[in-house]
Amino acid sequence: MIFQTKINTKAEQYLKNKEGMLELLKKLDLHLEESRFQGAEKHIQRAKDKGKLLARERVELLLDKDSFFLELLPLIGLEGKGFGPGGTSVAGIGLVSGRLCMITSNVATNKGGAIDYATLRKSIRIGEIAMENGLPTINLVESAGANLPEQEKIFNFGGTTFRDITRRSKAGFPTISVVFGNATAGGAYVPGMSDYAIFVKDQAKVFLAGPPLVKMATKEVVDDESLGGAAMHSKISGVSDYLAEDEVDGIRIAREIVQFIRPADEMQPDKCAVVEPLYDPNEILGIISPDIKVPYDCRELIARIVDGSEFSEFKPEYGNTLVTGWAHINGYKIGIIGNNGVLFSESANKGAQFIQLCNQSNVPLLFLQNITGFMVGRKYEEEGIIKNGSKLINAVSNCETPTITIMVGSSYGAGNYAMNGQSYQPRFLFTYPNSKIAVMGPEQLAGVMDIIQREAAEKTGKPYDEEQAKMMQQFMIMEAEKKSNAWFATSEQFDDGIINPVETRNYLKICMKVIHNKAFNASGKFGIFRM
């Protein structure tokens, strides 16, 4: 059924929402511009003088002409003390020789491409996405190795990246590494563990210990090229499989290899003809408010992202604070679950049933998360809100079809779990710049703490300082606001990136293509539902 919009684009609330969202998008654009920083001008010029390409230029040359590039985690580390938003790597999904590939490129002109903690976490998440979706990985390598001031964190978790290269290889999803410069110490294992290694002549330097450390450890005096140059590794050690004449040749070889690796085990669902939504996606900015307390009908959002604005709603008259139904995105079938208010027992039961139906039909799921949590109070406890909420969380936990989550508003408490938050391993999780994620809202948090402190004072017979309590409440609200907003969340890797709501359909079109790159077949099995 085609959804009939009720939006008035001249209404005061619509215009207010749009103005506020546009301000948030300006902030997003500024942060994304920061993430594209590739180092000081002198370092960039030095690389160019040596005939080197920059990290993003390498990615562009590798991709097919006119291919999309779904950049992932561009703002990780935004509010940290590392090397800036996005760390020292560019990562995302694009088409190489017609094949979906995960691509990572070290930004060698920023801190020598050294790996800070944010960059490491980004690398681990990128590996997970590649594995889940059966993507070959192409590493464009040039890095000074671990950032030593953070070595205690990087060393303990860094082995994950090497482990996962080999596990993806075992599963049939190869890694191709093109080495353009330094890959030293632990970084030498990136090409060493890859299925295919391409070393650029006179540039690649791959060794466990550089000449100074070798001299200190063994008294041997040796130069870079003899110790770990591209020619030596291609002709003597065998660490390199291909000796590239220059950077462009190295990228050419990588593209050629992709043509001959095992074809993807693609899912071939019945696809419909693609029909663009009937409504302008720019209207999303007036539908959704930067103030997450302002309600809206999530069907209005759905109508602007699905094919033909057609949405076949499931149980529309029951549990109406949760909207469930089927649609198509870029011709692919998808089940959609969206919030229209707090979760009651009825909405939780409806959601659990809908997830079972999607698993039975082998249909992926999209969660549009805008949830304050489950309803609380004596009446609702007696009605079994814990029991019924647990059914929904059970269904989310054991869902075997691929899932995608977009945080389009609030994400509070167990509502985050019921709506497929990060802990439930969605294939992709994106957020809108207005979104908030926390145990509860800042005002509720401050209020609960005030009640606890008042009760503690009463029990001990101490007077309660109202003025100090008021100041403490304001401080807690400010701190909670700061640590629950989208910028903090993306910095801490609670998502795979903040997106412009207008671009939602474009992101989902790519995600749908990616999740169907590897066949899936749900068994329909779930854990025990408490009846």
C-alpha positions as CSV (number, residue, x, y, z in Angstrom):
1,M,0.0,0.0,0.0
2,I,1.3,3.5,-0.9
3,F,1.6,5.6,2.3
4,Q,-0.3,8.9,2.2
5,T,1.7,11.6,3.8
6,K,0.2,14.0,6.3
7,I,3.1,16.4,6.3
8,N,2.5,20.1,5.8
9,T,5.8,21.6,4.6
10,K,4.7,25.1,5.6
11,A,3.8,24.2,9.2
12,E,5.7,26.0,11.9
13,Q,7.0,22.8,13.5
14,Y,8.2,21.5,10.2
15,L,10.1,24.7,9.5
16,K,11.6,24.8,13.0
17,N,12.7,21.2,12.7
18,K,14.3,21.8,9.3
19,E,16.2,24.9,10.6
20,G,17.6,22.9,13.6
21,M,18.5,19.9,11.5
22,L,20.3,22.1,8.9
23,E,22.4,23.5,11.8
24,L,23.4,20.0,12.9
25,L,24.3,19.1,9.3
26,K,26.6,22.1,9.1
27,K,28.4,20.7,12.2
28,L,28.5,17.3,10.6
29,D,30.1,18.7,7.4
30,L,32.7,20.5,9.5
31,H,33.6,17.3,11.3
32,L,33.8,15.3,8.1
33,E,36.1,18.0,6.6
34,E,38.3,17.5,9.7
35,S,38.4,13.7,9.1
36,R,39.7,14.3,5.5
37,F,42.9,15.9,6.9
38,Q,45.9,14.1,5.4
39,G,48.7,15.7,7.4
40,A,50.6,19.0,7.4
41,E,51.3,20.6,4.0
42,K,55.1,19.9,4.3
43,H,54.5,16.2,4.8
44,I,52.0,16.1,1.8
45,Q,54.5,18.0,-0.4
46,R,57.3,15.7,0.6
47,A,55.2,12.7,-0.4
48,K,54.3,14.3,-3.7
49,D,58.0,15.2,-4.4
50,K,58.8,11.5,-4.1
51,G,56.0,10.7,-6.6
52,K,53.7,9.2,-4.0
53,L,49.9,9.3,-4.1
54,L,48.0,10.4,-1.0
55,A,45.8,7.9,0.9
56,R,42.5,9.0,-0.7
57,E,44.0,9.3,-4.1
58,R,45.0,5.6,-3.9
59,V,41.5,4.7,-3.0
60,E,40.1,6.7,-5.9
61,L,42.5,5.1,-8.3
62,L,41.7,1.6,-7.0
63,L,37.9,2.0,-7.4
64,D,36.0,1.4,-10.6
65,K,35.1,4.5,-12.5
66,D,31.9,6.0,-11.1
67,S,31.8,3.4,-8.2
68,F,30.3,4.5,-4.9
69,F,32.5,4.6,-1.8
70,L,30.6,3.9,1.5
71,E,33.1,5.4,3.9
72,L,32.9,3.8,7.4
73,L,33.8,5.2,10.9
74,P,35.0,8.6,9.5
75,L,34.6,10.3,12.9
76,I,36.0,7.6,15.3
77,G,38.3,9.4,17.8
78,L,36.6,12.7,17.2
79,E,36.6,13.7,20.8
80,G,39.6,11.7,21.8
81,K,43.3,12.5,22.3
82,G,44.6,10.6,19.3
83,F,45.5,11.7,15.8
84,G,42.1,13.3,14.9
85,P,38.7,12.1,13.6
86,G,39.0,8.9,11.6
87,G,42.4,8.1,12.9
88,T,45.2,7.5,10.3
89,S,43.2,5.4,7.9
90,V,40.5,5.8,5.3
91,A,38.1,2.8,5.2
92,G,35.0,1.8,3.3
93,I,33.3,-0.3,0.7
94,G,33.4,0.1,-3.1
95,L,33.5,-1.7,-6.4
96,V,36.9,-2.9,-7.7
97,S,36.8,-4.8,-11.0
98,G,33.1,-5.0,-10.6
99,R,33.4,-6.7,-7.2
100,L,32.3,-5.4,-3.8
101,C,35.5,-4.9,-1.7
102,M,36.4,-3.6,1.7
103,I,39.2,-1.0,1.3
104,T,41.6,0.4,3.9
105,S,44.2,3.0,3.1
106,N,46.8,4.2,5.6
107,V,47.2,8.0,5.8
108,A,51.0,8.0,5.8
109,T,51.3,11.8,5.6
110,N,49.6,12.1,9.0
111,K,51.9,10.9,11.8
112,G,53.6,8.6,9.4
113,G,50.4,6.5,9.3
114,A,51.1,5.4,12.8
115,I,48.2,3.4,14.4
116,D,46.6,5.1,17.3
117,Y,43.9,3.4,19.4
118,A,41.0,4.9,17.4
119,T,42.6,3.6,14.2
120,L,43.1,0.1,15.7
121,R,39.4,0.0,16.8
122,K,38.4,1.1,13.3
123,S,40.5,-1.6,11.7
124,I,38.9,-4.3,14.0
125,R,35.4,-3.2,13.1
126,I,36.2,-3.0,9.4
127,G,37.4,-6.6,9.6
128,E,34.1,-7.7,11.3
129,I,32.1,-6.1,8.5
130,A,34.2,-7.7,5.8
131,M,33.8,-11.1,7.4
132,E,30.1,-10.9,8.0
133,N,29.4,-9.8,4.5
134,G,31.9,-12.0,2.6
135,L,34.0,-9.1,1.3
136,P,37.5,-9.4,-0.1
137,T,39.8,-6.8,1.6
138,I,42.3,-4.6,-0.1
139,N,44.9,-2.9,2.2
140,L,46.8,0.1,0.8
141,V,49.7,-0.1,3.3
142,E,52.1,2.6,4.5
143,S,52.4,2.9,8.2
144,A,55.0,3.6,10.8
145,G,53.4,1.0,13.1
146,A,51.9,1.3,16.6
147,N,51.7,4.7,18.2
148,L,54.1,3.9,21.1
149,P,52.6,6.2,23.8
150,E,49.4,4.1,23.4
151,Q,51.3,0.8,23.1
152,E,49.7,-0.8,26.1
153,K,46.3,-0.7,24.5
154,I,47.4,-1.2,20.9
155,F,49.6,-4.2,21.8
156,N,46.9,-6.1,23.7
157,F,44.2,-5.7,21.0
158,G,46.3,-5.3,17.9
159,G,46.7,-9.0,17.3
160,T,42.9,-9.1,16.5
161,T,43.6,-7.6,13.0
162,F,46.2,-10.3,12.2
163,R,44.0,-13.1,13.5
164,D,41.0,-11.9,11.5
165,I,43.0,-11.7,8.2
166,T,43.7,-15.4,8.5
167,R,40.1,-16.2,9.5
168,R,38.7,-14.4,6.5
169,S,41.2,-16.3,4.4
170,K,40.0,-19.6,5.8
171,A,36.4,-18.6,5.0
172,G,37.4,-17.8,1.4
173,F,37.4,-14.0,1.7
174,P,41.0,-13.0,0.7
175,T,43.1,-10.0,1.7
176,I,45.2,-8.2,-0.9
177,S,47.9,-5.9,0.4
178,V,49.7,-3.3,-1.7
179,V,52.7,-1.9,0.2
180,F,53.7,1.6,-0.8
181,G,56.2,2.4,2.0
182,N,56.9,1.3,5.6
183,A,55.3,-1.8,7.1
184,T,57.5,-2.4,10.1
185,A,57.5,-4.5,13.3
186,G,53.9,-5.9,13.8
187,G,52.8,-4.0,10.7
188,A,55.0,-6.4,8.6
189,Y,52.5,-9.1,9.4
190,V,49.7,-7.3,7.5
191,P,51.3,-8.2,4.1
192,G,52.8,-11.3,5.6
193,M,49.4,-12.8,6.5
194,S,47.6,-11.5,3.4
195,D,46.6,-13.9,0.6
196,Y,48.3,-11.6,-1.9
197,A,51.1,-9.2,-1.3
198,I,52.2,-6.5,-3.8
199,F,55.3,-4.5,-3.1
200,V,56.1,-1.2,-4.8
201,K,59.7,-1.1,-6.2
202,D,62.1,1.2,-4.3
203,Q,59.3,2.2,-1.9
204,A,58.1,-0.8,0.2
205,K,60.1,-1.4,3.3
206,V,59.0,-4.4,5.2
207,F,60.9,-5.8,8.2
208,L,60.4,-6.8,11.8
209,A,63.2,-4.5,13.0
210,G,64.7,-1.6,11.1
211,P,68.5,-1.1,10.6
212,P,69.0,0.8,13.9
213,L,67.3,-1.9,16.0
214,V,69.1,-4.7,14.1
215,K,72.5,-3.0,14.8
216,M,71.6,-2.6,18.5
217,A,70.4,-6.2,18.8
218,T,72.9,-8.1,16.7
219,K,75.7,-5.5,15.7
220,E,74.8,-6.2,12.1
221,V,75.0,-3.1,9.8
222,V,72.5,-3.2,7.0
223,D,70.6,-0.8,4.8
224,D,66.8,-0.5,4.4
225,E,66.7,-1.9,0.9
226,S,68.8,-5.0,1.7
227,L,67.0,-5.7,4.9
228,G,63.4,-5.4,3.7
229,G,63.1,-3.7,0.3
230,A,60.6,-4.7,-2.3
231,A,63.2,-6.3,-4.6
232,M,64.6,-8.5,-1.8
233,H,61.2,-9.7,-0.7
234,S,60.1,-10.4,-4.3
235,K,63.3,-12.2,-5.4
236,I,64.7,-13.7,-2.2
237,S,62.4,-14.0,0.9
238,G,59.2,-14.6,-1.1
239,V,57.2,-12.3,1.3
240,S,56.1,-10.4,-1.8
241,D,54.1,-12.0,-4.6
242,Y,54.3,-9.2,-7.1
243,L,56.9,-6.5,-7.6
244,A,55.2,-3.3,-8.9
245,E,57.1,-0.7,-10.9
246,D,55.3,2.1,-9.2
247,E,52.2,3.0,-7.2
248,V,49.9,3.0,-10.2
249,D,51.2,-0.4,-11.3
250,G,50.7,-1.8,-7.8
251,I,47.0,-0.7,-7.9
252,R,46.6,-2.1,-11.4
253,I,47.9,-5.5,-10.1
254,A,45.4,-5.4,-7.2
255,R,42.6,-4.7,-9.6
256,E,43.7,-7.6,-11.8
257,I,43.9,-10.0,-8.8
258,V,40.3,-9.2,-7.9
259,Q,39.1,-10.4,-11.3
260,F,40.5,-13.9,-10.6
261,I,39.5,-14.5,-7.0
262,R,36.6,-16.8,-6.1
263,P,33.3,-15.3,-7.1
264,A,31.0,-14.0,-4.3
265,D,28.4,-16.4,-2.8
266,E,25.7,-13.8,-3.6
267,M,22.2,-14.1,-2.4
268,Q,19.8,-13.9,-5.4
269,P,16.5,-12.8,-4.0
270,D,13.4,-12.1,-6.1
271,K,13.9,-8.4,-6.9
272,C,11.2,-5.9,-7.9
273,A,11.6,-3.0,-10.3
274,V,13.2,-0.1,-8.5
275,V,10.8,2.8,-8.0
276,E,12.0,6.0,-6.3
277,P,9.9,7.2,-3.3
278,L,7.0,9.4,-4.1
279,Y,8.1,12.0,-1.5
280,D,11.1,14.2,-1.4
281,P,13.8,12.8,0.9
282,N,14.8,16.4,1.8
283,E,11.5,16.6,3.7
284,I,13.0,14.2,6.3
285,L,14.8,17.3,7.7
286,G,11.4,18.9,8.6
287,I,9.8,15.7,9.8
288,I,12.6,14.8,12.4
289,S,13.4,17.4,15.0
290,P,16.8,18.1,16.5
291,D,14.9,18.0,19.8
292,I,14.3,14.2,20.3
293,K,11.4,15.0,22.6
294,V,9.3,16.2,19.6
295,P,7.3,13.2,18.4
296,Y,6.7,12.3,14.8
297,D,5.2,9.4,12.9
298,C,8.0,7.1,11.8
299,R,5.9,6.0,8.8
300,E,6.6,9.5,7.3
301,L,10.3,8.6,7.4
302,I,9.7,5.2,5.9
303,A,7.7,6.7,3.1
304,R,10.8,8.7,2.0
305,I,13.3,5.9,2.0
306,V,11.4,2.8,0.5
307,D,10.6,2.0,-3.1
308,G,7.5,3.8,-4.3
309,S,6.7,4.8,-0.7
310,E,4.9,1.5,-0.5
311,F,4.7,0.0,3.0
312,S,2.8,-3.2,3.8
313,E,2.1,-2.7,7.5
314,F,1.8,-5.7,9.9
315,K,-0.7,-5.5,12.8
316,P,-1.3,-1.7,12.3
317,E,-4.1,-1.7,15.0
318,Y,-2.2,-3.5,17.7
319,G,0.7,-2.4,19.8
320,N,0.8,0.8,17.8
321,T,3.9,2.3,19.5
322,L,5.9,-0.1,17.4
323,V,5.5,0.1,13.6
324,T,6.2,-3.1,11.7
325,G,5.9,-4.0,8.1
326,W,7.4,-5.0,4.7
327,A,8.8,-2.8,1.9
328,H,11.5,-2.8,-0.8
329,I,14.7,-0.8,-0.9
330,N,16.4,-0.7,-4.4
331,G,14.3,-3.8,-5.3
332,Y,15.3,-5.9,-2.3
333,K,12.7,-7.0,0.2
334,I,13.1,-5.8,3.7
335,G,11.2,-5.9,7.0
336,I,11.1,-2.6,8.9
337,I,10.6,-2.0,12.7
338,G,10.3,1.6,13.8
339,N,9.3,3.3,17.1
340,N,6.3,5.6,17.6
341,G,6.6,5.9,21.3
342,V,7.5,3.9,24.4
343,L,7.4,0.1,24.3
344,F,4.4,-1.6,25.9
345,S,3.8,-5.3,26.3
346,E,1.7,-5.4,23.1
347,S,4.3,-3.7,21.0
348,A,7.0,-6.0,22.4
349,N,5.0,-9.1,21.5
350,K,4.2,-7.7,18.1
351,G,7.9,-7.0,17.4
352,A,8.9,-10.5,18.5
353,Q,6.3,-12.1,16.2
354,F,7.3,-9.9,13.2
355,I,11.0,-10.8,13.6
356,Q,10.0,-14.5,13.6
357,L,8.0,-14.0,10.4
358,C,11.0,-12.3,8.7
359,N,13.3,-15.1,9.7
360,Q,10.8,-17.6,8.4
361,S,10.7,-15.8,5.1
362,N,14.5,-15.1,5.0
363,V,13.9,-11.3,4.8
364,P,16.5,-8.9,6.3
365,L,15.5,-6.3,8.9
366,L,15.9,-2.6,9.2
367,F,15.4,-1.0,12.7
368,L,14.7,2.7,12.9
369,Q,15.5,3.4,16.5
370,N,13.8,6.2,18.4
371,I,13.1,4.8,21.7
372,T,12.9,6.0,25.3
373,G,12.6,2.5,26.6
374,F,9.9,0.1,28.0
375,M,7.0,1.4,30.0
376,V,7.4,1.3,33.8
377,G,5.1,1.3,36.7
378,R,3.1,-1.2,38.9
379,K,0.4,-1.8,36.3
380,Y,2.9,-2.6,33.6
381,E,5.0,-4.8,35.8
382,E,1.9,-6.8,36.7
383,E,1.1,-7.1,33.0
384,G,4.5,-8.7,32.5
385,I,6.5,-6.0,30.8
386,I,9.8,-7.7,31.7
387,K,8.5,-11.0,30.3
388,N,7.2,-9.5,27.1
389,G,10.2,-7.2,26.7
390,S,12.4,-10.2,27.1
391,K,10.6,-11.9,24.2
392,L,11.5,-9.0,21.9
393,I,15.1,-9.0,23.0
394,N,15.3,-12.8,22.6
395,A,14.0,-12.4,19.0
396,V,16.5,-9.6,18.2
397,S,19.3,-11.7,19.8
398,N,18.6,-14.8,17.7
399,C,17.6,-13.1,14.5
400,E,19.6,-14.9,11.7
401,T,18.8,-12.7,8.8
402,P,21.0,-9.7,8.3
403,T,20.0,-6.5,10.2
404,I,20.7,-2.8,9.8
405,T,20.0,-0.2,12.5
406,I,19.7,3.5,12.2
407,M,19.4,5.6,15.3
408,V,17.0,8.4,14.2
409,G,16.3,9.8,17.7
410,S,16.6,8.6,21.2
411,S,18.2,5.3,22.2
412,Y,17.6,4.9,25.9
413,G,17.8,2.0,28.3
414,A,16.7,-1.5,27.3
415,G,15.0,0.1,24.3
416,N,18.4,0.2,22.7
417,Y,18.6,-3.6,23.1
418,A,15.1,-4.3,21.9
419,M,15.8,-2.1,18.8
420,N,19.0,-3.9,17.8
421,G,21.7,-1.7,19.3
422,Q,25.4,-2.3,18.8
423,S,25.5,-5.2,21.3
424,Y,23.2,-7.2,19.0
425,Q,25.6,-7.0,16.0
426,P,23.7,-5.4,13.2
427,R,25.6,-5.6,9.9
428,F,25.6,-1.8,9.8
429,L,24.7,0.8,12.4
430,F,24.4,4.5,11.4
431,T,23.1,7.5,13.4
432,Y,21.5,10.8,12.6
433,P,23.2,13.9,14.0
434,N,20.3,14.5,16.4
435,S,20.4,11.1,18.1
436,K,21.1,10.4,21.8
437,I,22.2,7.2,23.4
438,A,22.3,6.6,27.1
439,V,20.8,4.5,30.0
440,M,18.2,7.3,30.3
441,G,17.7,10.9,29.4
442,P,19.9,13.6,31.2
443,E,17.0,15.0,33.2
444,Q,15.8,11.6,34.3
445,L,19.4,10.6,35.3
446,A,19.8,13.8,37.3
447,G,16.4,13.3,38.9
448,V,17.0,9.7,39.9
449,M,20.4,10.6,41.4
450,D,18.7,13.4,43.4
451,I,16.1,11.0,44.8
452,I,18.8,8.5,45.8
453,Q,20.9,11.2,47.5
454,R,17.8,12.6,49.3
455,E,16.9,9.1,50.6
456,A,20.5,8.5,51.7
457,A,20.5,11.8,53.7
458,E,17.2,10.9,55.3
459,K,18.5,7.5,56.4
460,T,21.6,9.1,58.0
461,G,19.7,12.0,59.5
462,K,21.9,14.6,57.7
463,P,20.4,17.8,56.3
464,Y,20.1,18.0,52.5
465,D,21.8,20.9,50.9
466,E,19.2,22.1,48.3
467,E,21.5,24.6,46.7
468,Q,24.4,22.2,46.3
469,A,21.9,19.5,45.0
470,K,20.6,22.0,42.4
471,M,24.2,22.7,41.2
472,M,24.9,19.0,41.1
473,Q,21.8,18.3,39.0
474,Q,22.8,20.9,36.5
475,F,26.3,19.5,36.3
476,M,25.0,16.0,35.8
477,I,22.6,17.1,33.0
478,M,25.5,18.9,31.2
479,E,27.8,15.8,31.5
480,A,25.1,13.4,30.4
481,E,24.2,15.6,27.5
482,K,27.8,15.7,26.4
483,K,28.3,11.9,26.7
484,S,25.0,10.9,25.1
485,N,25.1,13.0,21.9
486,A,25.9,11.6,18.4
487,W,29.3,13.2,18.3
488,F,30.5,11.4,21.4
489,A,28.8,8.2,20.3
490,T,30.6,8.1,16.9
491,S,33.9,9.1,18.5
492,E,33.6,6.1,20.8
493,Q,32.6,3.8,17.9
494,F,29.1,3.2,19.1
495,D,28.1,3.4,15.4
496,D,29.6,3.0,11.9
497,G,29.2,6.7,11.1
498,I,26.8,9.7,11.4
499,I,24.8,10.2,8.2
500,N,22.8,13.1,6.7
501,P,19.2,11.9,7.0
502,V,18.5,13.1,3.4
503,E,21.1,10.4,2.3
504,T,19.4,7.5,4.2
505,R,18.1,5.8,1.1
506,N,21.4,6.0,-0.7
507,Y,23.2,4.4,2.3
508,L,20.6,1.7,2.5
509,K,20.8,0.9,-1.2
510,I,24.5,0.2,-0.8
511,C,24.0,-1.7,2.5
512,M,21.3,-3.9,0.9
513,K,23.7,-4.8,-2.0
514,V,26.5,-5.6,0.6
515,I,24.4,-7.8,2.9
516,H,23.3,-9.9,-0.2
517,N,26.9,-10.4,-1.2
518,K,27.0,-13.4,1.0
519,A,24.1,-15.9,1.1
520,F,22.1,-16.3,4.3
521,N,19.5,-18.7,5.3
522,A,17.7,-18.3,8.6
523,S,16.8,-21.5,10.5
524,G,13.9,-19.9,12.3
525,K,15.2,-21.1,15.7
526,F,14.9,-18.9,18.8
527,G,15.7,-19.3,22.5
528,I,12.9,-20.1,24.9
529,F,10.2,-17.4,25.1
530,R,8.9,-16.9,28.6
531,M,5.1,-17.3,28.1
